[in-house]
């Protein structure tokens, strides 16, 4: 498979569009959650709260250098370069949907897929809060 060589800014923009589309599409599949504790019941409309990110390994090359120059992301624990979900989608949109791990995971998976299609070693990760 031959990979098209694009400018890092173009790859990032393409990945961000894919992430935003996945974020919006996933809203229709959100599963609410009810948490019980301390004699109370809490309704979480966005499902489990959590975080999601994209890791690019190794943390070098044109794409990572461009991200660093734009102040996007940081070094990942265990190596690589990490972009949080707020970097993968419009930050105001990320804040609008709160802490829904489901939405953030969908966006980061779509973002990572575009990076992989452009020849980068990238994957999405997440954890519950």
Buried (B, 14 or more C-beta within 10 A) or exposed (E): EEEEEBEBEEBBEBBBBBBBBBBBEBEEEBEEBEEEEEEEEEEBEBBBBBBBBBBBBEBEBEBBEBBBEEEBBBEBEEEBBBBBBBBBBEEEBBEEBEBBBBBBBBBBBBBBBBBBBBBBEBBBBBEEE
